[in-house]
Amino acid sequence: MAELIFADYEENNQLQKELTQIARSLHIKPSFVEVKSRSLLVNTAEHLDSIVQVLACYTRKKLEESRILYFIEHFFCFTDKQEQAEIAAIAKQFIEQEREEVPAVKELDTCDYHVKEAWRKILSEKELSFTFESFVQFRLKEYLDLLQVYVECAIDEYKLELEYQSFIEQLRKCAADQPFLTSEIHVAFDGKFKLYDDQFRRYSEKVLQLMHERALVLTKEFDLDEKVLGPIMGLAPEVLYLYLEEENHGMIHTLQNVFQERLIKKPLKLFYAFRNKFLEKMDGR
């Protein structure tokens, strides 16, 4: 049996209600908790895992969002409310493992694990009385430290996204302002990007290199991909046909963001059909 003490009677009752609601949402009977005047008695003799799950859920619900915002403002000095909200949203995505493509986040423990372990340890101690505030202060250090690391990763990602948006805006403006050098380009993506002209002839490495160098001068950007984005920017097509089966690739999103309505996506199988038909027509002349 563990006793969770509160200075405020109303807070005690509110916690009991929330624990009951959370327990029911998790399909757990809330009979493990008994209300006293200023404390809750938690019966840990049975169903410890279920009790830990409920208390961990309550703890994260009560602490996580406010602590994330606190770290963003007071540790990393982001005072703009819009920036805080955007960073917090990224942090929550990382914490909930909704964006596993970021290498730094893949290596991190889950917040849920640390909160559950903290509750498991304290509830396993015999006849212990404690306050929720003392639990947060003395038992959740690993969780709060981890939360801060997630916020750091979110800030890094936020800065990268700002840089990416600036990069895209610069390329988009350049693509809109430059006269068209070619009427159309056909790009086939089958795991690799292959660039073809308006007669379905594949561009040589020499041409791609020259167009990439042209793009560096036009865009004044020095981080242009030299195999795909750079050459396409240099070729300045009026229409960009992109043939693909799988859209989950960063370069595809970048091309779409830069060329917008000038980019037309088609199934990859159509590329081979169009190309074969065009070549047959040329051979028949």
C-alpha positions in Angstrom: 0.0 0.0 0.0 1.3 3.5 -1.0 -0.1 6.8 0.2 -0.1 9.7 -2.3 -0.5 12.9 -0.2 -2.0 16.2 -1.4 -2.0 19.6 0.4 -5.3 20.5 -1.4 -8.5 18.5 -0.9 -9.9 19.5 -4.3 -6.7 18.5 -6.1 -6.9 15.1 -4.3 -10.5 14.5 -5.5 -9.6 15.7 -9.0 -6.7 13.3 -9.3 -9.0 10.4 -8.1 -11.5 11.3 -10.8 -8.8 11.5 -13.5 -7.2 8.2 -12.5 -10.7 6.6 -12.6 -11.3 8.0 -16.1 -7.9 7.0 -17.4 -8.2 3.5 -15.9 -11.6 3.0 -17.6 -10.2 4.3 -20.9 -7.5 1.6 -20.6 -10.1 -1.0 -19.6 -8.7 -1.3 -16.1 -10.9 -1.4 -13.0 -10.2 1.7 -10.9 -10.7 -0.2 -7.6 -7.0 0.0 -6.8 -7.3 3.6 -5.5 -9.1 4.7 -2.2 -9.8 8.3 -1.3 -8.9 9.7 2.1 -9.4 13.4 3.1 -6.1 14.7 1.7 -4.5 11.6 0.2 -5.0 8.6 -2.1 -4.3 5.1 -0.9 -3.0 3.0 -3.8 -3.3 -0.8 -3.3 -0.2 -2.2 -5.0 -0.7 -5.8 -3.8 -2.2 -6.8 -7.2 -2.2 -5.5 -10.7 0.9 -3.4 -10.3 1.5 -3.2 -14.1 -2.0 -1.8 -14.6 -1.6 0.7 -11.8 1.7 1.8 -13.2 0.2 2.3 -16.6 -2.6 4.5 -15.2 -0.3 6.6 -13.1 2.2 7.0 -15.9 -0.6 8.1 -18.2 -1.8 10.7 -15.7 1.8 12.0 -15.0 2.5 12.6 -18.6 -0.8 14.2 -19.2 -0.2 16.6 -16.3 3.4 17.4 -17.0 4.6 16.8 -20.5 3.1 19.7 -22.5 3.9 22.4 -19.8 7.5 21.1 -19.4 8.1 21.1 -23.1 7.0 24.7 -23.4 9.0 25.6 -20.3 12.2 24.1 -21.8 11.6 25.9 -25.1 11.1 29.3 -23.5 13.5 29.2 -20.5 16.2 26.9 -21.6 16.4 27.7 -25.3 15.0 31.3 -25.2 12.3 31.0 -27.8 9.7 33.5 -26.7 7.5 33.8 -29.8 4.3 31.9 -29.1 4.0 30.7 -32.7 7.6 29.4 -32.7 7.0 27.7 -29.3 3.9 26.0 -30.7 5.7 24.7 -33.8 8.7 23.4 -31.8 6.4 21.8 -29.3 4.4 20.0 -32.1 7.7 18.6 -33.5 8.8 17.5 -30.0 5.4 15.7 -29.5 5.8 13.9 -32.8 9.3 12.7 -31.8 8.1 11.6 -28.4 5.2 9.6 -29.9 7.6 8.1 -32.5 5.6 9.5 -35.4 8.8 10.7 -37.1 11.4 8.0 -37.0 13.3 9.2 -40.0 15.4 11.6 -37.8 18.6 9.6 -36.7 19.1 11.4 -33.4 15.6 10.5 -32.3 15.9 6.8 -33.2 18.5 6.3 -30.5 16.4 7.8 -27.7 14.5 5.9 -25.0 10.7 6.4 -24.8 9.3 8.8 -22.2 6.7 6.3 -21.3 9.4 3.8 -20.3 11.0 6.2 -17.8 7.8 7.4 -16.2 6.6 3.8 -15.8 9.9 2.7 -14.3 9.8 5.6 -11.8 6.3 4.7 -10.7 7.2 1.0 -10.5 10.1 1.7 -8.2 8.3 3.9 -5.8 5.2 1.7 -5.6 7.4 -1.3 -4.9 8.7 0.3 -1.7 6.9 -0.8 1.5 4.3 1.4 3.2 5.5 4.6 1.6 3.9 8.0 1.9 4.8 10.7 -0.6 3.5 13.8 -2.4 3.1 14.0 -6.2 5.5 17.1 -6.2 8.2 15.1 -4.4 7.8 12.3 -6.9 8.2 14.7 -9.8 11.2 16.4 -8.2 13.1 13.4 -7.0 12.0 10.4 -9.1 11.5 11.8 -12.6 14.9 13.2 -13.3 15.7 10.8 -16.1 12.3 11.4 -17.7 12.7 15.2 -17.5 16.2 15.0 -18.8 15.0 12.9 -21.7 12.2 15.4 -22.4 14.8 18.1 -22.6 16.8 16.1 -25.2 13.6 15.6 -27.2 13.1 19.4 -27.2 16.7 19.9 -28.3 16.1 17.6 -31.2 12.9 19.4 -32.1 14.6 22.7 -32.1 17.3 21.3 -34.4 14.6 20.0 -36.7 12.7 23.3 -36.6 15.8 25.2 -37.7 16.4 22.7 -40.5 12.8 23.1 -41.7 13.2 26.9 -41.7 16.4 26.6 -43.8 14.7 24.2 -46.1 11.7 26.5 -46.6 14.1 29.4 -47.4 15.9 27.1 -49.8 12.7 26.2 -51.5 11.5 29.8 -51.8 14.8 30.8 -53.4 14.5 28.0 -56.0 10.8 28.6 -56.6 11.5 32.2 -57.3 14.4 31.4 -59.6 12.3 28.8 -61.5 9.5 31.3 -61.9 11.7 34.2 -63.1 14.0 32.4 -65.5 12.9 31.9 -69.2 12.3 28.3 -70.2 15.4 26.6 -71.7 13.6 23.4 -72.6 9.9 22.6 -73.3 9.7 19.5 -71.2 11.8 17.0 -69.2 10.9 13.4 -68.4 12.1 12.0 -65.1 11.7 8.3 -64.3 12.1 7.2 -60.7 12.6 3.5 -60.2 14.7 3.8 -57.1 17.1 6.0 -59.0 16.3 9.2 -60.9 16.9 9.2 -64.6 16.5 12.3 -66.7 15.3 12.3 -70.3 14.7 15.1 -72.9 11.5 15.8 -74.8 12.4 12.9 -77.2 13.0 10.4 -74.4 16.7 10.5 -74.9 18.6 10.1 -71.6 20.8 13.1 -70.8 24.5 12.4 -70.7 26.6 13.0 -67.6 28.4 15.8 -69.3 25.1 17.7 -70.1 23.9 17.1 -66.5 27.1 18.5 -65.1 26.9 21.6 -67.4 23.3 22.2 -66.4 24.2 21.8 -62.7 26.9 24.4 -63.1 24.4 26.7 -64.8 22.0 26.3 -61.9 24.6 27.2 -59.4 25.0 30.6 -61.2 21.3 31.2 -61.6 20.2 30.2 -58.1 23.2 31.3 -56.1 22.7 28.2 -54.0 25.7 26.0 -53.4 24.0 22.9 -51.9 22.1 21.9 -55.1 22.0 18.1 -55.8 24.2 17.6 -58.8 22.4 14.5 -60.1 18.8 15.6 -60.1 17.7 19.0 -58.7 20.7 21.0 -60.0 20.5 19.7 -63.6 16.7 20.2 -63.7 17.0 23.8 -62.4 19.7 24.4 -65.1 17.5 22.9 -67.8 14.6 25.2 -66.7 11.8 23.1 -68.2 8.4 24.5 -69.0 6.8 21.2 -67.9 8.4 18.5 -65.7 7.0 15.0 -66.1 7.7 12.8 -63.2 7.1 9.0 -63.5 7.1 7.0 -60.3 5.5 4.3 -58.2 6.7 5.4 -54.7 6.3 9.0 -53.6 8.0 8.8 -50.2 11.3 10.3 -51.2 12.7 13.7 -50.2 13.7 14.7 -53.7 10.2 14.1 -55.0 8.7 16.4 -52.4 11.4 19.0 -53.2 10.7 18.9 -56.9 7.0 19.3 -56.3 7.5 22.2 -53.9 9.8 24.0 -56.4 7.9 23.4 -59.7 4.4 23.2 -58.3 1.8 23.2 -61.1 4.6 22.7 -63.7 5.3 19.3 -62.4 3.0 16.5 -63.6 3.2 13.1 -61.9 2.4 9.9 -63.8 2.7 6.1 -63.1 6.1 4.7 -63.9 4.7 2.1 -66.3 3.5 4.9 -68.5 7.0 6.2 -69.0 8.1 2.9 -70.6 4.9 2.8 -72.7 5.4 6.4 -73.9 9.1 5.9 -74.5 8.7 2.7 -76.5 5.9 4.2 -78.6 8.0 7.3 -79.3 11.1 5.2 -80.3 9.0 2.9 -82.5 7.6 6.0 -84.2 11.1 7.4 -84.8 12.3 4.1 -86.1 9.4 3.9 -88.6 10.4 7.2 -90.3 
